[in-house]
Every structure is written in structure tokens, then in C-alpha cells.
């Protein structure tokens, strides 16, 4: 398994190295489908593996500025380190990423601005060349740092720009632009153009993402167009806000009547209104310019009545128009806020709606039986676990038979399937393969089939013979225990098996994968270094799946980390 994972990672980067240019991916309709991600809450590699297994292929990373907002504009190393952490996880798993700057010289985080905890961003002000130049310097820091990585598919210059939003009485792009330019002498296009020109001095082809004013609301399009061949235009949508940001679960309904900025009145929000009003100006802009469109943020704070329909109506529009999208946000906390994956509404319909519009999950990694293995008359088939929402189709075929000898066991909800006695014929050779599926039912929600493996039904080592062998399955208590910060875990394997030794916290979250490979029967030891973890009780689990198809083994123990 470890070798398979390493080869898979190498293959990802090999394919990526020869993939189409980055901007071409943006011209592929709705190619990028993903989530925003912040470094504010703990993230680990498993969070990224899970996302890939769900079928997501883009993270919109939003770090705070690499340079401070105020003079003397010092480097903020913690923000760079946080961005590096997320980028490195993307690289390990093979996920594309966009970096969008939340702040920088003269520009405060838009959320902080909206809460009144900061002053108003100055970077847009006419004549403020000092901070505009410093901000451009920060953008070049980003492209210099990540520009050679082909997974880095775009730089978002600033998240949700909002110059003078508190005082501009405008509900159209034209009126908003009139106030910016004629009342406040703010010309966002000139600032954007200067930043793009600065980036192009060293990065001539990196895709650059431009957002409009007023939180990049789609109803305030068209904003400013920039003369550059590699521009993507981005909008964020949480309309209607009363529904998407309601703090009490199942307190609002969709379709429903809510305030609208275009009409300045209460209107019925439904699929038709979203298409014909909320997104119509953005669609017209796309048709007139031919430029790619990216819905850089969208989502819901809590599950609501009809929330799955609300999400589906938007995603259907995006797919029809070929727009790329990223939800807000991925596993920001342990609670359900904004985490559609964790809404846990009846039937999990909110999350299944999202998954149905993601790409298909990866092809499962086959575990057992191994190719050309001899198996018992009641073999067990196992493959890599992906997600709780992934199902699988298992295909079995008699090798010397015809197409009529192929049968499929569909919609298996676990990562294994066991046949009863005498279902498969003794002495016959079969092939098997597996594929993964997201909810949705469409072909695009289903992975390709894995490669075929063959096996022969016959006599294999019995449980009694294993009992008489030199080794038995067993998981020992770690030593020392309690420990700080290193401990050893000894275990034994009775038969050649695919072995996993995993450590979890008391909330069931994986914190370390110590072993994940095929091992011959024998005794083994693994070292666990918990230097990055907090004091507490942890669980470690041994799973061994024999390659001969016989019954597997699993055992769990606890250990205590004291610092």
C-alpha cells in the first residue's frame, strides 16, 4: 500500500507536469470545482486526501497579507508559513490551488472592515502610489514563491474589494462606478492594471483573478475589465443573505421571499430569479468578453429548509454556463458552521447535492485479493476506504467465460465485500475490479474502473493452520505509556496481510498513519512521535486484511501523551 501510494503521488505530478497550460484549464467549462480554505484552524494531510476523494480539484487558499497592512509594511512570516502549509498539502495530494490575498499594504481584511474593527482600506485611493507599489511587491512575493508549481493555477489580487461601500448609494455597476470615480476619485481599473503589469514582469502567463467592487456581488457586474490575455473574473454569492447566513438551523426556507439589491424590494428567490436576475449581469459580461468566470465564494452558514435545492439551483446554473466555483469553506472548525459536509441534515441532502456537482472520486486502490492469488471458496474483496458518502461497484468475471459471465454487485457502502460459501466455483479463475461513485447517479459522478486482478478459487491456509504457525495476530500496549513525546508500538501478523496502524484523537480524527502497506507474517514495531500534538488520550488501531481472502483482524488500544 505504501508503495502504491508513493507511485500514485509520482503519477499525479508526472501527469500534472505534462498537463495543459494553467489558463487552458480555466477555459475548460466548470473544470475547477472546490472549496476555500484557511489556515486559521488546524489542517492535516488527511483533510486534503478526503477532499480529493470527494472529487474536489481546487482549493482557493486565502492567506492574510505576506506584508503588514500598515507602515513599515514588515514581512508577516506567520502568514507565509500558514500559506506554505496549505500549499504543501495540495502538492502532496495533487490538488490545484488559487491564492487570494485577504489583506496587504493599505488593504485590510474585508470581513474586519465590515465589522468596523479596522479602518477603511486606503490602497485604492488615487495618488497612494506608496501602498499600491508595496501591495504589488507583495503579489510578486507570491508568484515568485509558487509560480513554478503547475498546481498553482491563479492569483486572486484581493478578496472582496469594497472601497467606500458604506457610503455609496448604488445598486448597479454603473452607479457604483460613477460614485467611485467622480465623487471619490477612485479608479480601481488603474490600480488593477498597475498590479498586473508588475506581475507580468516576471510571470507572463500566470492566470490572474479580478473581483469587482462591493464584495464582488454578481449583481454589480460588469465591474472593470483589464487588458491582459490571462484574466479570470470572479464573483461571490451569498444572496439572499437572510437565507444563506441565518444562524438558526432550519429557520428559513427556499424558495422564499427576501430583500434583493437589484430591485430594492422583497422578491421571491427561486431558480428562475437566480438565473434571470442574480446571475444575469455576470452571464452577459461573460458572453460579451469571452472570459472565464469563477464563483470564488458561495455556501450556507447552517442547514435550512430547501437548502439542498438552493445549492442545486446555483450549481446547475454554474454548470450550464461553464463557471468554476469554490464553496466557503473547508473544515474551518469542528462544528457545522459553513461546513456543508457536517450539516447532518436528514438524508445528508445538502452535502450530497454538493458531491453530485463535484468530479468523480478517484479510482479505488485495490487491496485484496492480490493478483493471481489463491483464495478460499468464500473470498473477501477489499479496497481503500474513501469517504462515508462514497459507494462502490464490484465487478467479477470468469476469465475463460463470455460477457454473460460478468456480474456486478452495485452500490456497496463499505470498502469490502465478502462472498458466501460455494458462490464462486472451486478451481475456476476469475478477475475482479472496482469503481467508486459519488451521490448523483450521473456518469460524471462515477470513477473509471480499476485495473483487473485475477484470482483462483482453491485451497488456502486455514485458520487452524494459522493458529499453529509461529505468529498470531496481536497488538501490544505501547511502551512507554504514558509517554513524551515518542513511544513504540509492537504488533504481530499471522498471515501475509495488508496492514494499517493508525492513531486517532478522542474525537475520532486521524492524527497519524504509522503503517499502511503489505507485510509478511511476523512481528513488527512502529515508532510514534507525538511532538506536534497536545497532551491527552489517543487511540491506536491495527487493521490486517489477509491477502488470501480469509477473515481480517482489528484491535484498538489507548495511550496517554503527557507533556
TORDRENMI-213785 format. One line per field, with one value per residue (C-alpha): residue number from 1; residue in three letters; x, y, z. Coordinates in steps of 0.5 Angstrom, whole numbers. Example, Ala and Ser with C-alpha at 12.3 -4.5 7.8 and 13.67 -1.06 7.14 Angstrom:
! TORDRENMI-213785
i <- 1_2
aa <- ALA_SER
east <- 25_27
north <- -9_-2
up <- 16_14
***
This chain:
! TORDRENMI-213785
i <- 1_2_3_4_5_6_7_8_9_10_11_12_13_14_15_16_17_18_19_20_21_22_23_24_25_26_27_28_29_30_31_32_33_34_35_36_37_38_39_40_41_42_43_44_45_46_47_48_49_50_51_52_53_54_55_56_57_58_59_60_61_62_63_64_65_66_67_68_69_70_71_72_73_74_75_76_77_78_79_80_81_82_83_84_85_86_87_88_89_90_91_92_93_94_95_96_97_98_99_100_101_102_103_104_105_106_107_108_109_110_111_112_113_114_115_116_117_118_119_120_121_122_123_124_125_126_127_128_129_130_131_132_133_134_135_136_137_138_139_140_141_142_143_144_145_146_147_148_149_150_151_152_153_154_155_156_157_158_159_160_161_162_163_164_165_166_167_168_169_170_171_172_173_174_175_176_177_178_179_180_181_182_183_184_185_186_187_188_189_190_191_192_193_194_195_196_197_198_199_200_201_202_203_204_205_206_207_208_209_210_211_212_213_214_215_216_217_218_219_220_221_222_223_224_225_226_227_228_229_230_231_232_233_234_235_236_237_238_239_240_241_242_243_244_245_246_247_248_249_250_251_252_253_254_255_256_257_258_259_260_261_262_263_264_265_266_267_268_269_270_271_272_273_274_275_276_277_278_279_280_281_282_283_284_285_286_287_288_289_290_291_292_293_294_295_296_297_298_299_300_301_302_303_304_305_306_307_308_309_310_311_312_313_314_315_316_317_318_319_320_321_322_323_324_325_326_327_328_329_330_331_332_333_334_335_336_337_338_339_340_341_342_343_344_345_346_347_348_349_350_351_352_353_354_355_356_357_358_359_360_361_362_363_364_365_366_367_368_369_370_371_372_373_374_375_376_377_378_379_380_381_382_383_384_385_386_387_388_389_390_391_392_393_394_395_396_397_398_399_400_401_402_403_404_405_406_407_408_409_410_411_412_413_414_415_416_417_418_419_420_421_422_423_424_425_426_427_428_429_430_431_432_433_434_435_436_437_438_439_440_441_442_443_444_445_446_447_448_449_450_451_452_453_454_455_456_457_458_459_460_461_462_463_464_465_466_467_468_469_470_471_472_473_474_475_476_477_478_479_480_481_482_483_484_485_486_487_488_489_490_491_492_493_494_495_496_497_498_499_500_501_502_503_504_505_506_507_508_509_510_511_512_513_514_515_516_517_518_519_520_521_522_523_524_525_526_527_528_529_530_531_532_533_534_535_536_537_538_539_540_541_542_543_544_545_546_547_548_549_550_551_552_553_554_555_556_557_558_559_560_561_562_563
aa <- UNK_UNK_UNK_UNK_UNK_UNK_UNK_UNK_UNK_UNK_UNK_UNK_UNK_UNK_UNK_UNK_UNK_UNK_UNK_UNK_UNK_UNK_UNK_UNK_UNK_UNK_UNK_UNK_UNK_UNK_UNK_UNK_UNK_UNK_UNK_UNK_UNK_UNK_UNK_UNK_UNK_UNK_UNK_UNK_UNK_UNK_UNK_UNK_UNK_UNK_UNK_UNK_UNK_UNK_UNK_UNK_UNK_UNK_UNK_UNK_UNK_UNK_UNK_UNK_UNK_UNK_UNK_UNK_UNK_UNK_UNK_UNK_UNK_UNK_UNK_UNK_UNK_UNK_UNK_UNK_UNK_UNK_UNK_UNK_UNK_UNK_UNK_UNK_UNK_UNK_UNK_UNK_UNK_UNK_UNK_UNK_UNK_UNK_UNK_UNK_UNK_UNK_UNK_UNK_UNK_UNK_UNK_UNK_UNK_UNK_UNK_UNK_UNK_UNK_UNK_UNK_UNK_UNK_UNK_UNK_UNK_UNK_UNK_UNK_UNK_UNK_UNK_UNK_UNK_UNK_UNK_UNK_UNK_UNK_UNK_UNK_UNK_UNK_UNK_UNK_UNK_UNK_UNK_UNK_UNK_UNK_UNK_UNK_UNK_UNK_UNK_UNK_UNK_UNK_UNK_UNK_UNK_UNK_UNK_UNK_UNK_UNK_UNK_UNK_UNK_UNK_UNK_UNK_UNK_UNK_UNK_UNK_UNK_UNK_UNK_UNK_UNK_UNK_UNK_UNK_UNK_UNK_UNK_UNK_UNK_UNK_UNK_UNK_UNK_UNK_UNK_UNK_UNK_UNK_UNK_UNK_UNK_UNK_UNK_UNK_UNK_UNK_UNK_UNK_UNK_UNK_UNK_UNK_UNK_UNK_UNK_UNK_UNK_UNK_UNK_UNK_UNK_UNK_UNK_UNK_UNK_UNK_UNK_UNK_UNK_UNK_UNK_UNK_UNK_UNK_UNK_UNK_UNK_UNK_UNK_UNK_UNK_UNK_UNK_UNK_UNK_UNK_UNK_UNK_UNK_UNK_UNK_UNK_UNK_UNK_UNK_UNK_UNK_UNK_UNK_UNK_UNK_UNK_UNK_UNK_UNK_UNK_UNK_UNK_UNK_UNK_UNK_UNK_UNK_UNK_UNK_UNK_UNK_UNK_UNK_UNK_UNK_UNK_UNK_UNK_UNK_UNK_UNK_UNK_UNK_UNK_UNK_UNK_UNK_UNK_UNK_UNK_UNK_UNK_UNK_UNK_UNK_UNK_UNK_UNK_UNK_UNK_UNK_UNK_UNK_UNK_UNK_UNK_UNK_UNK_UNK_UNK_UNK_UNK_UNK_UNK_UNK_UNK_UNK_UNK_UNK_UNK_UNK_UNK_UNK_UNK_UNK_UNK_UNK_UNK_UNK_UNK_UNK_UNK_UNK_UNK_UNK_UNK_UNK_UNK_UNK_UNK_UNK_UNK_UNK_UNK_UNK_UNK_UNK_UNK_UNK_UNK_UNK_UNK_UNK_UNK_UNK_UNK_UNK_UNK_UNK_UNK_UNK_UNK_UNK_UNK_UNK_UNK_UNK_UNK_UNK_UNK_UNK_UNK_UNK_UNK_UNK_UNK_UNK_UNK_UNK_UNK_UNK_UNK_UNK_UNK_UNK_UNK_UNK_UNK_UNK_UNK_UNK_UNK_UNK_UNK_UNK_UNK_UNK_UNK_UNK_UNK_UNK_UNK_UNK_UNK_UNK_UNK_UNK_UNK_UNK_UNK_UNK_UNK_UNK_UNK_UNK_UNK_UNK_UNK_UNK_UNK_UNK_UNK_UNK_UNK_UNK_UNK_UNK_UNK_UNK_UNK_UNK_UNK_UNK_UNK_UNK_UNK_UNK_UNK_UNK_UNK_UNK_UNK_UNK_UNK_UNK_UNK_UNK_UNK_UNK_UNK_UNK_UNK_UNK_UNK_UNK_UNK_UNK_UNK_UNK_UNK_UNK_UNK_UNK_UNK_UNK_UNK_UNK_UNK_UNK_UNK_UNK_UNK_UNK_UNK_UNK_UNK_UNK_UNK_UNK_UNK_UNK_UNK_UNK_UNK_UNK_UNK_UNK_UNK_UNK_UNK_UNK_UNK_UNK_UNK_UNK_UNK_UNK_UNK_UNK_UNK_UNK_UNK_UNK_UNK_UNK_UNK_UNK_UNK_UNK_UNK_UNK_UNK_UNK_UNK_UNK_UNK_UNK_UNK_UNK_UNK_UNK_UNK_UNK_UNK_UNK_UNK_UNK_UNK_UNK_UNK_UNK_UNK_UNK_UNK_UNK_UNK_UNK_UNK_UNK_UNK_UNK_UNK_UNK_UNK_UNK_UNK_UNK_UNK_UNK_UNK_UNK_UNK_UNK_UNK_UNK_UNK_UNK_UNK_UNK_UNK_UNK
east <- 0_6_9_2_1_8_7_1_4_9_4_0_6_8_1_1_8_5_-2_-5_-3_-6_-10_-13_-16_-20_-22_-25_-32_-33_-27_-25_-30_-27_-27_-24_-19_-16_-10_-14_-16_-12_-11_-7_-6_-12_-16_-13_-14_-21_-22_-19_-23_-29_-28_-26_-20_-19_-17_-18_-13_-14_-8_-7_-2_5_7_3_-2_1_8_13_10_14_14_9_12_7_2_7_8_1_0_6_3_-3_1_5_-1_-4_2_3_-4_-4_-10_-10_-10_-11_-8_-13_-10_-14_-10_-3_0_-6_-11_-15_-19_-25_-29_-25_-27_-35_-34_-31_-25_-21_-20_-22_-17_-13_-10_-15_-14_-12_-5_-3_3_7_2_0_7_8_2_5_11_7_4_10_13_7_9_16_15_10_10_14_9_4_-1_-1_-7_-8_-7_-13_-11_-15_-21_-28_-25_-30_-28_-33_-38_-41_-43_-44_-52_-52_-55_-52_-45_-46_-48_-43_-37_-40_-39_-32_-29_-33_-34_-28_-23_-22_-20_-20_-18_-12_-10_-11_-7_-1_-1_-2_4_8_7_8_15_17_10_8_3_0_-7_-10_-16_-20_-26_-31_-33_-38_-36_-36_-43_-45_-51_-46_-43_-40_-34_-27_-24_-17_-13_-9_-10_-10_-15_-21_-27_-29_-36_-38_-45_-49_-55_-60_-56_-62_-62_-55_-53_-58_-55_-61_-62_-68_-71_-71_-74_-72_-76_-77_-78_-72_-69_-66_-61_-63_-70_-69_-75_-77_-78_-79_-72_-72_-69_-71_-70_-63_-62_-65_-63_-58_-53_-56_-51_-45_-47_-48_-41_-38_-42_-39_-32_-31_-27_-27_-32_-30_-35_-30_-34_-41_-45_-49_-48_-53_-57_-64_-71_-70_-62_-60_-65_-62_-55_-57_-60_-54_-49_-54_-53_-46_-45_-50_-45_-39_-37_-32_-34_-31_-35_-34_-30_-27_-27_-25_-27_-30_-37_-42_-42_-41_-38_-44_-40_-42_-49_-52_-59_-64_-61_-55_-58_-54_-47_-50_-52_-45_-42_-46_-43_-36_-32_-32_-28_-21_-21_-20_-14_-15_-12_-14_-14_-7_-6_-6_-8_-11_-17_-22_-29_-32_-27_-27_-25_-22_-20_-18_-23_-25_-31_-37_-41_-37_-40_-37_-39_-35_-35_-33_-32_-30_-23_-25_-32_-36_-39_-45_-40_-39_-44_-43_-45_-47_-47_-43_-43_-37_-29_-30_-35_-35_-38_-41_-39_-40_-42_-35_-33_-28_-22_-24_-20_-24_-22_-24_-24_-28_-30_-32_-38_-41_-48_-52_-53_-50_-44_-39_-40_-37_-30_-26_-26_-19_-15_-17_-14_-14_-15_-17_-21_-18_-15_-11_-8_-14_-15_-13_-6_-5_-6_-1_4_10_6_-1_-5_-4_-3_1_1_5_12_13_6_5_10_13_14_16_13_14_8_9_5_5_2_-1_-1_1_-3_-5_-3_-5_-3_-7_-7_-13_-15_-21_-26_-24_-20_-14_-7_-2_-1_4_4_0_3_3_7_9_7_12_13_14_15_13_15_10_13_7_12_7_1_-3_-3_-8_-11_-10_-13_-9_-12_-9_-12_-10_-13_-10_-8_-11_-18_-19_-22_-19_-16_-17_-15_-16_-12_-11_-5_-3_1_4_8
north <- 0_5_3_4_11_13_11_15_21_21_19_25_30_27_28_35_36_35_38_43_50_53_58_53_49_56_55_48_49_48_45_48_45_46_50_56_54_58_56_59_52_46_42_36_32_27_33_34_27_27_33_29_23_27_29_36_39_46_50_57_59_66_68_74_79_77_84_88_93_99_102_100_94_89_81_77_71_67_69_66_60_58_59_55_49_49_49_43_39_41_39_32_30_33_39_45_52_59_64_70_76_78_84_87_94_99_94_91_84_86_82_86_92_90_89_96_93_97_103_103_101_106_102_104_112_116_118_113_110_108_103_101_99_96_92_90_88_83_80_79_75_70_69_68_63_59_61_55_50_48_46_54_56_63_69_73_80_82_79_82_89_94_102_106_101_104_111_109_109_105_98_98_97_104_108_105_106_113_115_112_116_122_123_120_120_112_108_101_99_104_100_93_95_97_91_86_90_89_81_81_83_76_72_73_67_66_67_73_73_80_81_87_92_92_85_82_82_79_84_89_87_89_92_93_90_89_89_82_75_71_74_71_75_73_74_72_70_69_72_72_74_73_66_64_67_65_63_58_52_50_57_60_57_57_58_64_72_76_83_84_89_90_91_94_90_84_79_71_68_61_58_63_69_67_66_72_77_75_72_75_81_76_72_78_80_73_73_80_79_71_71_65_66_64_64_65_64_61_57_57_58_53_48_51_48_47_49_43_46_53_50_45_51_55_50_48_55_55_48_51_57_53_57_55_55_54_54_57_54_47_44_51_48_42_45_45_53_53_46_43_37_37_39_32_34_29_24_29_32_39_35_30_36_39_32_31_37_35_31_23_21_17_10_6_3_-5_-9_-16_-21_-20_-21_-28_-30_-37_-35_-39_-41_-35_-30_-22_-17_-10_-4_3_7_14_17_16_18_14_8_2_-2_-9_-13_-20_-24_-31_-31_-36_-34_-30_-23_-27_-29_-22_-20_-13_-12_-5_1_-3_2_0_-2_-9_-15_-22_-28_-34_-41_-44_-38_-38_-45_-49_-49_-43_-37_-30_-23_-17_-10_-4_3_9_13_20_21_24_18_21_18_24_22_15_14_9_2_0_-5_-12_-17_-25_-30_-37_-41_-47_-49_-44_-44_-45_-41_-48_-48_-40_-42_-47_-42_-38_-32_-30_-23_-18_-11_-10_-4_2_3_7_9_15_18_24_25_18_11_5_0_-7_-12_-19_-21_-29_-29_-24_-18_-11_-8_-1_2_9_14_18_23_22_26_20_25_21_24_20_14_10_4_3_-3_-10_-14_-22_-26_-24_-19_-11_-5_2_9_14_21_26_32_36_34_36_32_28_21_18_11_7_2_-4_-7_-13_-16_-23_-23_-30_-27_-30_-26_-20_-18_-11_-9_-2_1_7_11_17_23_28_34
up <- 0_2_-5_-9_-5_-7_-14_-14_-12_-17_-22_-20_-21_-28_-31_-28_-31_-38_-37_-41_-39_-33_-37_-41_-35_-34_-41_-40_-37_-30_-29_-22_-17_-10_-3_0_5_11_16_22_24_25_18_17_11_12_11_4_2_4_-1_-6_-5_-5_-12_-11_-15_-13_-6_-6_-1_3_7_10_7_7_8_14_13_16_15_15_12_15_13_17_17_20_14_10_14_14_6_6_10_6_-1_1_3_-4_-7_-3_-5_-12_-12_-16_-12_-12_-7_-6_-1_4_6_5_5_5_5_11_11_8_14_19_15_15_23_24_27_23_19_11_6_3_-2_-8_-6_-12_-11_-6_-10_-4_-1_-8_-10_-4_-5_-12_-9_-4_-10_-13_-7_-8_-15_-14_-9_-12_-19_-22_-19_-24_-19_-17_-22_-21_-16_-14_-13_-7_-4_-4_-5_-2_-3_0_0_7_3_-4_-5_-11_-13_-20_-23_-27_-21_-16_-21_-22_-15_-14_-20_-20_-12_-9_-15_-14_-21_-19_-26_-26_-19_-22_-29_-25_-21_-27_-30_-24_-24_-32_-31_-28_-29_-36_-36_-29_-29_-25_-22_-21_-17_-18_-12_-7_-4_-12_-12_-18_-19_-19_-25_-30_-26_-29_-35_-35_-42_-41_-44_-38_-33_-30_-27_-20_-16_-9_-8_-1_-4_-1_6_10_8_7_13_18_25_27_23_19_21_14_7_0_-5_0_0_1_0_-7_-8_-16_-15_-8_-5_-3_-8_-9_-9_-13_-19_-24_-20_-19_-26_-29_-24_-19_-24_-31_-31_-30_-35_-40_-38_-40_-46_-48_-46_-47_-41_-36_-29_-22_-17_-11_-5_-4_1_7_15_17_14_12_9_2_3_-2_-7_-6_-7_-13_-17_-16_-18_-24_-27_-26_-30_-35_-36_-35_-29_-24_-17_-9_-3_3_7_8_15_18_25_29_29_23_21_14_14_9_10_17_17_18_16_14_9_9_2_3_2_-3_-7_-7_-8_-14_-18_-16_-20_-19_-14_-15_-18_-11_-9_-9_-3_-3_-6_-9_-17_-18_-11_-9_-5_-1_-3_1_-1_2_-3_0_-3_0_4_1_5_8_2_-3_-5_-10_-15_-15_-22_-22_-29_-30_-34_-39_-40_-44_-43_-40_-34_-32_-26_-22_-14_-14_-9_-4_2_5_3_3_0_2_-2_2_1_-6_-10_-14_-17_-14_-19_-23_-24_-24_-25_-21_-21_-17_-18_-14_-14_-11_-10_-16_-21_-27_-31_-29_-21_-22_-23_-28_-27_-23_-27_-27_-22_-23_-17_-17_-12_-8_-2_2_9_14_21_24_21_22_30_29_26_29_29_31_31_36_38_44_49_47_51_55_57_59_54_52_46_43_44_41_39_37_34_30_24_23_15_10_10_8_15_17_24_25_31_33_38_42_37_32_28_25_27_25_20_22_18_11_7_5_11_11_17_23_29_28_31_30_33_34_35_38_39_35_39_45_52_52_51_44_41_36_32_28_22_18_12_10_2_2_3_10_16_18_24_28_35_39_45_48_50_54_52_58_56
***
